[in-house]
C-alpha cells in the first residue's frame, strides 16, 4: 500500500514540475527539469505496474 502512495506522490511531483517549467522557465533548465519530470512519471508507472500485477499477497 505504501509503495502505491509513493507512486502517486511521484506522479504529483511530475505534474507540478511540468506545469512550473512550462509556465516559468526557459532554456536548458526547462529541459533538464522536464527530463526529471519524465523520469518521475516513468518510475511511478513501473511501480504501479508492479503493484497491480503482483496480485494479492497473504498477510
C-alpha positions as a Python dict, from the first residue, in 0.01 Angstrom:
ca = {
    (1, 'X'): (0, 0, 0),
    (2, 'X'): (278, 243, 88),
    (3, 'X'): (457, 172, -237),
    (4, 'X'): (150, 277, -433),
    (5, 'X'): (139, 601, -231),
    (6, 'X'): (498, 667, -334),
    (7, 'X'): (397, 616, -697),
    (8, 'X'): (109, 861, -661),
    (9, 'X'): (344, 1111, -498),
    (10, 'X'): (588, 1079, -788),
    (11, 'X'): (302, 1142, -1032),
    (12, 'X'): (203, 1454, -837),
    (13, 'X'): (563, 1580, -833),
    (14, 'X'): (588, 1519, -1205),
    (15, 'X'): (275, 1720, -1278),
    (16, 'X'): (386, 2011, -1058),
    (17, 'X'): (733, 2021, -1217),
    (18, 'X'): (583, 2010, -1567),
    (19, 'X'): (335, 2291, -1501),
    (20, 'X'): (603, 2506, -1337),
    (21, 'X'): (857, 2458, -1616),
    (22, 'X'): (608, 2515, -1897),
    (23, 'X'): (494, 2846, -1748),
    (24, 'X'): (802, 2995, -1582),
    (25, 'X'): (1130, 2864, -1722),
    (26, 'X'): (1326, 2883, -2045),
    (27, 'X'): (1637, 2725, -2187),
    (28, 'X'): (1847, 2441, -2051),
    (29, 'X'): (1694, 2449, -1701),
    (30, 'X'): (1349, 2394, -1852),
    (31, 'X'): (1456, 2084, -2042),
    (32, 'X'): (1652, 1940, -1752),
    (33, 'X'): (1351, 1974, -1518),
    (34, 'X'): (1123, 1826, -1782),
    (35, 'X'): (1363, 1531, -1805),
    (36, 'X'): (1342, 1484, -1427),
    (37, 'X'): (964, 1502, -1455),
    (38, 'X'): (966, 1238, -1729),
    (39, 'X'): (1185, 1010, -1517),
    (40, 'X'): (944, 1052, -1222),
    (41, 'X'): (643, 953, -1433),
    (42, 'X'): (827, 651, -1579),
    (43, 'X'): (931, 529, -1232),
    (44, 'X'): (579, 576, -1097),
    (45, 'X'): (436, 387, -1394),
    (46, 'X'): (671, 97, -1329),
    (47, 'X'): (576, 93, -962),
    (48, 'X'): (205, 91, -1047),
    (49, 'X'): (263, -189, -1298),
    (50, 'X'): (447, -400, -1040),
    (51, 'X'): (189, -336, -767),
    (52, 'X'): (-102, -413, -998),
    (53, 'X'): (35, -733, -1143),
    (54, 'X'): (194, -872, -827),
    (55, 'X'): (-151, -991, -721),
    (56, 'X'): (-296, -1031, -377),
    (57, 'X'): (-41, -1103, -108),
    (58, 'X'): (-131, -1312, 200),
    (59, 'X'): (-71, -1126, 523),
}
